[in-house]
């Protein structure tokens, strides 16, 4: 089931998912570095990066939902 889901996903969806995961990972790394070095600006910036990753993830879910809906109508 999971293999079929990923195999039938569009390039746009895969790009959004990997982009979101990348941004969230970068944000977590920035959070660790910012808090370890007591750099409040970097720690705050990391929250925006994580937030952008989460927004991209939601956009990816919307894109995939629309694709599934189109497939069900056919």
N, CA, C and O atoms as CSV, one atom per row, in Angstrom:
chain,resi,resn,atom,element,x,y,z
A,1,UNK,N,N,0.822,-1.198,0.000
A,1,UNK,CA,C,0.000,0.000,0.000
A,1,UNK,C,C,0.863,1.257,0.000
A,1,UNK,O,O,0.630,2.159,-0.804
A,2,UNK,N,N,1.843,1.333,0.876
A,2,UNK,CA,C,2.677,2.528,0.931
A,2,UNK,C,C,3.517,2.687,-0.326
A,2,UNK,O,O,3.733,3.806,-0.792
A,3,UNK,N,N,3.995,1.574,-0.878
A,3,UNK,CA,C,4.778,1.662,-2.101
A,3,UNK,C,C,3.939,2.190,-3.244
A,3,UNK,O,O,4.422,2.990,-4.046
A,4,UNK,N,N,2.691,1.761,-3.335
A,4,UNK,CA,C,1.815,2.250,-4.391
A,4,UNK,C,C,1.527,3.737,-4.212
A,4,UNK,O,O,1.482,4.488,-5.187
A,5,UNK,N,N,1.334,4.156,-2.975
A,5,UNK,CA,C,1.051,5.572,-2.709
A,5,UNK,C,C,2.204,6.443,-3.183
A,5,UNK,O,O,1.985,7.447,-3.861
A,6,UNK,N,N,3.425,6.071,-2.833
A,6,UNK,CA,C,4.579,6.863,-3.221
A,6,UNK,C,C,4.850,6.742,-4.719
A,6,UNK,O,O,5.261,7.711,-5.357
A,7,UNK,N,N,4.622,5.559,-5.276
A,7,UNK,CA,C,4.886,5.342,-6.695
A,7,UNK,C,C,3.941,6.150,-7.572
A,7,UNK,O,O,4.322,6.567,-8.666
A,8,UNK,N,N,2.723,6.375,-7.112
A,8,UNK,CA,C,1.750,7.112,-7.910
A,8,UNK,C,C,1.757,8.611,-7.622
A,8,UNK,O,O,1.002,9.361,-8.242
A,9,UNK,N,N,2.593,9.053,-6.698
A,9,UNK,CA,C,2.651,10.475,-6.349
A,9,UNK,C,C,3.343,11.263,-7.461
A,9,UNK,O,O,4.223,10.751,-8.154
A,10,UNK,N,N,2.928,12.509,-7.611
A,10,UNK,CA,C,3.513,13.361,-8.648
A,10,UNK,C,C,4.866,13.905,-8.207
A,10,UNK,O,O,5.235,13.835,-7.034
A,11,UNK,N,N,5.584,14.442,-9.164
A,11,UNK,CA,C,6.890,15.048,-8.880
A,11,UNK,C,C,6.720,16.265,-7.979
A,11,UNK,O,O,7.551,16.507,-7.103
A,12,UNK,N,N,5.656,17.031,-8.183
A,12,UNK,CA,C,5.409,18.214,-7.348
A,12,UNK,C,C,5.224,17.820,-5.887
A,12,UNK,O,O,5.769,18.467,-4.992
A,13,UNK,N,N,4.462,16.766,-5.646
A,13,UNK,CA,C,4.230,16.301,-4.281
A,13,UNK,C,C,5.534,15.826,-3.646
A,13,UNK,O,O,5.830,16.174,-2.503
A,14,UNK,N,N,6.312,15.037,-4.378
A,14,UNK,CA,C,7.574,14.528,-3.843
A,14,UNK,C,C,8.535,15.676,-3.541
A,14,UNK,O,O,9.236,15.652,-2.529
A,15,UNK,N,N,8.568,16.677,-4.414
A,15,UNK,CA,C,9.430,17.836,-4.199
A,15,UNK,C,C,9.008,18.598,-2.950
A,15,UNK,O,O,9.854,19.006,-2.154
A,16,UNK,N,N,7.706,18.790,-2.776
A,16,UNK,CA,C,7.214,19.500,-1.594
A,16,UNK,C,C,7.542,18.726,-0.319
A,16,UNK,O,O,7.944,19.326,0.678
A,17,UNK,N,N,7.377,17.427,-0.336
A,17,UNK,CA,C,7.640,16.625,0.852
A,17,UNK,C,C,9.120,16.662,1.220
A,17,UNK,O,O,9.463,16.873,2.383
A,18,UNK,N,N,10.000,16.459,0.237
A,18,UNK,CA,C,11.431,16.474,0.529
A,18,UNK,C,C,11.902,17.879,0.908
A,18,UNK,O,O,12.770,18.028,1.768
A,19,UNK,N,N,11.344,18.897,0.280
A,19,UNK,CA,C,11.687,20.270,0.652
A,19,UNK,C,C,11.267,20.588,2.076
A,19,UNK,O,O,12.012,21.222,2.822
A,20,UNK,N,N,10.074,20.150,2.451
A,20,UNK,CA,C,9.584,20.374,3.804
A,20,UNK,C,C,10.448,19.643,4.823
A,20,UNK,O,O,10.801,20.203,5.861
A,21,UNK,N,N,10.785,18.396,4.528
A,21,UNK,CA,C,11.634,17.638,5.459
A,21,UNK,C,C,13.010,18.291,5.597
A,21,UNK,O,O,13.571,18.343,6.691
A,22,UNK,N,N,13.546,18.787,4.488
A,22,UNK,CA,C,14.840,19.458,4.528
A,22,UNK,C,C,14.817,20.724,5.356
A,22,UNK,O,O,15.724,20.973,6.150
A,23,UNK,N,N,13.771,21.531,5.172
A,23,UNK,CA,C,13.662,22.770,5.942
A,23,UNK,C,C,13.482,22.490,7.428
A,23,UNK,O,O,14.065,23.180,8.264
A,24,UNK,N,N,12.690,21.494,7.759
A,24,UNK,CA,C,12.500,21.146,9.170
A,24,UNK,C,C,13.824,20.669,9.772
A,24,UNK,O,O,14.157,21.035,10.899
A,25,UNK,N,N,14.578,19.858,9.030
A,25,UNK,CA,C,15.870,19.378,9.530
A,25,UNK,C,C,16.847,20.534,9.730
A,25,UNK,O,O,17.539,20.596,10.746
A,26,UNK,N,N,16.904,21.438,8.770
A,26,UNK,CA,C,17.793,22.609,8.899
A,26,UNK,C,C,17.367,23.461,10.087
A,26,UNK,O,O,18.210,23.965,10.829
A,27,UNK,N,N,16.065,23.619,10.265
A,27,UNK,CA,C,15.561,24.398,11.395
A,27,UNK,C,C,15.934,23.780,12.731
A,27,UNK,O,O,16.284,24.493,13.672
A,28,UNK,N,N,15.862,22.456,12.821
A,28,UNK,CA,C,16.236,21.787,14.072
A,28,UNK,C,C,17.729,21.963,14.345
A,28,UNK,O,O,18.135,22.203,15.482
A,29,UNK,N,N,18.530,21.844,13.310
A,29,UNK,CA,C,19.984,22.034,13.478
A,29,UNK,C,C,20.288,23.467,13.904
A,29,UNK,O,O,21.122,23.697,14.780
A,30,UNK,N,N,19.604,24.435,13.276
A,30,UNK,CA,C,19.809,25.838,13.668
A,30,UNK,C,C,19.368,26.092,15.103
A,30,UNK,O,O,19.989,26.882,15.815
A,31,UNK,N,N,18.304,25.430,15.528
A,31,UNK,CA,C,17.844,25.575,16.908
A,31,UNK,C,C,18.896,25.072,17.880
A,31,UNK,O,O,19.184,25.723,18.884
A,32,UNK,N,N,19.463,23.921,17.584
A,32,UNK,CA,C,20.493,23.358,18.470
A,32,UNK,C,C,21.713,24.271,18.519
A,32,UNK,O,O,22.240,24.552,19.596
A,33,UNK,N,N,22.161,24.732,17.354
A,33,UNK,CA,C,23.343,25.604,17.310
A,33,UNK,C,C,23.057,26.935,18.013
A,33,UNK,O,O,23.877,27.424,18.790
A,34,UNK,N,N,21.889,27.509,17.733
A,34,UNK,CA,C,21.542,28.791,18.340
A,34,UNK,C,C,21.428,28.723,19.848
A,34,UNK,O,O,21.868,29.634,20.550
A,35,UNK,N,N,20.841,27.648,20.350
A,35,UNK,CA,C,20.705,27.528,21.801
A,35,UNK,C,C,22.020,27.148,22.471
A,35,UNK,O,O,22.290,27.576,23.593
A,36,UNK,N,N,22.835,26.353,21.797
A,36,UNK,CA,C,24.129,25.971,22.368
A,36,UNK,C,C,25.077,27.166,22.452
A,36,UNK,O,O,25.874,27.270,23.384
A,37,UNK,N,N,24.982,28.070,21.467
A,37,UNK,CA,C,25.864,29.238,21.452
A,37,UNK,C,C,25.204,30.466,22.078
A,37,UNK,O,O,25.770,31.558,22.049
A,38,UNK,N,N,24.025,30.292,22.634
A,38,UNK,CA,C,23.268,31.388,23.266
A,38,UNK,C,C,23.025,32.537,22.285
A,38,UNK,O,O,23.053,33.708,22.663
A,39,UNK,N,N,22.791,32.188,21.040
A,39,UNK,CA,C,22.504,33.158,19.994
A,39,UNK,C,C,20.991,33.190,19.793
A,39,UNK,O,O,20.434,32.340,19.099
A,40,UNK,N,N,20.329,34.172,20.402
A,40,UNK,CA,C,18.868,34.230,20.379
A,40,UNK,C,C,18.340,34.525,18.971
A,40,UNK,O,O,17.268,34.044,18.604
A,41,UNK,N,N,19.064,35.294,18.194
A,41,UNK,CA,C,18.643,35.605,16.830
A,41,UNK,C,C,18.597,34.361,15.951
A,41,UNK,O,O,17.658,34.164,15.180
A,42,UNK,N,N,19.611,33.537,16.075
A,42,UNK,CA,C,19.655,32.299,15.296
A,42,UNK,C,C,18.568,31.331,15.750
A,42,UNK,O,O,17.929,30.675,14.927
A,43,UNK,N,N,18.362,31.245,17.051
A,43,UNK,CA,C,17.315,30.365,17.571
A,43,UNK,C,C,15.938,30.827,17.098
A,43,UNK,O,O,15.086,29.997,16.783
A,44,UNK,N,N,15.715,32.121,17.045
A,44,UNK,CA,C,14.431,32.640,16.582
A,44,UNK,C,C,14.258,32.418,15.084
A,44,UNK,O,O,13.169,32.070,14.627
A,45,UNK,N,N,15.319,32.615,14.327
A,45,UNK,CA,C,15.269,32.375,12.889
A,45,UNK,C,C,14.941,30.922,12.587
A,45,UNK,O,O,14.219,30.621,11.637
A,46,UNK,N,N,15.479,30.024,13.405
A,46,UNK,CA,C,15.231,28.599,13.188
A,46,UNK,C,C,13.748,28.260,13.319
A,46,UNK,O,O,13.257,27.355,12.644
A,47,UNK,N,N,13.041,28.972,14.172
A,47,UNK,CA,C,11.602,28.725,14.311
A,47,UNK,C,C,10.854,29.081,13.032
A,47,UNK,O,O,9.904,28.395,12.655
A,48,UNK,N,N,11.279,30.146,12.367
A,48,UNK,CA,C,10.656,30.516,11.098
A,48,UNK,C,C,10.951,29.482,10.013
A,48,UNK,O,O,10.095,29.192,9.178
A,49,UNK,N,N,12.156,28.931,10.026
A,49,UNK,CA,C,12.532,27.905,9.048
A,49,UNK,C,C,11.699,26.646,9.280
A,49,UNK,O,O,11.204,26.044,8.327
A,50,UNK,N,N,11.542,26.247,10.538
A,50,UNK,CA,C,10.712,25.079,10.858
A,50,UNK,C,C,9.264,25.342,10.456
A,50,UNK,O,O,8.602,24.467,9.898
A,51,UNK,N,N,8.776,26.547,10.739
A,51,UNK,CA,C,7.406,26.909,10.369
A,51,UNK,C,C,7.192,26.857,8.867
A,51,UNK,O,O,6.148,26.393,8.407
A,52,UNK,N,N,8.164,27.325,8.097
A,52,UNK,CA,C,8.061,27.265,6.643
A,52,UNK,C,C,8.029,25.820,6.167
A,52,UNK,O,O,7.293,25.489,5.237
A,53,UNK,N,N,8.823,24.957,6.797
A,53,UNK,CA,C,8.800,23.539,6.464
A,53,UNK,C,C,7.439,22.922,6.743
A,53,UNK,O,O,6.952,22.108,5.958
A,54,UNK,N,N,6.828,23.301,7.850
A,54,UNK,CA,C,5.500,22.777,8.179
A,54,UNK,C,C,4.446,23.265,7.195
A,54,UNK,O,O,3.544,22.517,6.819
A,55,UNK,N,N,4.562,24.516,6.781
A,55,UNK,CA,C,3.614,25.052,5.792
A,55,UNK,C,C,3.772,24.311,4.467
A,55,UNK,O,O,2.776,23.971,3.829
A,56,UNK,N,N,5.002,24.057,4.049
A,56,UNK,CA,C,5.224,23.298,2.815
A,56,UNK,C,C,4.655,21.891,2.926
A,56,UNK,O,O,4.126,21.352,1.953
A,57,UNK,N,N,4.761,21.299,4.102
A,57,UNK,CA,C,4.209,19.962,4.307
A,57,UNK,C,C,2.688,19.973,4.139
A,57,UNK,O,O,2.125,19.070,3.520
A,58,UNK,N,N,2.031,20.982,4.684
A,58,UNK,CA,C,0.571,21.094,4.546
A,58,UNK,C,C,0.195,21.323,3.086
A,58,UNK,O,O,-0.788,20.761,2.603
A,59,UNK,N,N,0.966,22.139,2.386
A,59,UNK,CA,C,0.702,22.375,0.966
A,59,UNK,C,C,0.848,21.062,0.189
A,59,UNK,O,O,0.061,20.780,-0.715
A,60,UNK,N,N,1.848,20.269,0.542
A,60,UNK,CA,C,2.021,18.970,-0.097
A,60,UNK,C,C,0.832,18.055,0.144
A,60,UNK,O,O,0.418,17.330,-0.760
A,61,UNK,N,N,0.276,18.078,1.355
A,61,UNK,CA,C,-0.901,17.250,1.641
A,61,UNK,C,C,-2.104,17.714,0.822
A,61,UNK,O,O,-2.903,16.896,0.366
A,62,UNK,N,N,-2.229,19.016,0.640
A,62,UNK,CA,C,-3.333,19.547,-0.171
A,62,UNK,C,C,-3.166,19.117,-1.624
A,62,UNK,O,O,-4.131,18.702,-2.265
A,63,UNK,N,N,-1.948,19.214,-2.141
A,63,UNK,CA,C,-1.678,18.809,-3.522
A,63,UNK,C,C,-2.005,17.331,-3.710
A,63,UNK,O,O,-2.652,16.951,-4.686
A,64,UNK,N,N,-1.555,16.505,-2.774
A,64,UNK,CA,C,-1.821,15.060,-2.890
A,64,UNK,C,C,-3.316,14.765,-2.760
A,64,UNK,O,O,-3.842,13.902,-3.463
A,65,UNK,N,N,-3.995,15.472,-1.874
A,65,UNK,CA,C,-5.438,15.280,-1.720
A,65,UNK,C,C,-6.194,15.606,-2.995
A,65,UNK,O,O,-7.135,14.901,-3.360
A,66,UNK,N,N,-5.791,16.668,-3.672
A,66,UNK,CA,C,-6.438,17.031,-4.935
A,66,UNK,C,C,-6.181,15.970,-5.994
A,66,UNK,O,O,-7.073,15.659,-6.783
A,67,UNK,N,N,-4.989,15.417,-6.024
A,67,UNK,CA,C,-4.674,14.373,-6.989
A,67,UNK,C,C,-5.495,13.113,-6.726
A,67,UNK,O,O,-5.980,12.475,-7.660
A,68,UNK,N,N,-5.644,12.765,-5.470
A,68,UNK,CA,C,-6.436,11.581,-5.128
A,68,UNK,C,C,-7.897,11.804,-5.487
A,68,UNK,O,O,-8.558,10.904,-6.005
A,69,UNK,N,N,-8.397,12.994,-5.213
A,69,UNK,CA,C,-9.795,13.314,-5.538
A,69,UNK,C,C,-10.052,13.239,-7.044
A,69,UNK,O,O,-11.087,12.736,-7.482
A,70,UNK,N,N,-9.102,13.741,-7.825
A,70,UNK,CA,C,-9.233,13.652,-9.281
A,70,UNK,C,C,-9.253,12.208,-9.739
A,70,UNK,O,O,-10.010,11.842,-10.639
A,71,UNK,N,N,-8.417,11.386,-9.116
A,71,UNK,CA,C,-8.352,9.973,-9.464
A,71,UNK,C,C,-9.625,9.220,-9.111
A,71,UNK,O,O,-10.011,8.286,-9.813
A,72,UNK,N,N,-10.279,9.621,-8.026
A,72,UNK,CA,C,-11.521,8.947,-7.631
A,72,UNK,C,C,-12.680,9.291,-8.542
A,72,UNK,O,O,-13.579,8.472,-8.733
A,73,UNK,N,N,-12.678,10.498,-9.113
A,73,UNK,CA,C,-13.768,10.917,-9.999
A,73,UNK,C,C,-13.730,10.189,-11.323
A,73,UNK,O,O,-14.760,10.048,-11.982
A,74,UNK,N,N,-12.560,9.725,-11.724
A,74,UNK,CA,C,-12.434,9.087,-13.043
A,74,UNK,C,C,-12.970,7.680,-13.044
A,74,UNK,O,O,-12.937,7.007,-14.074
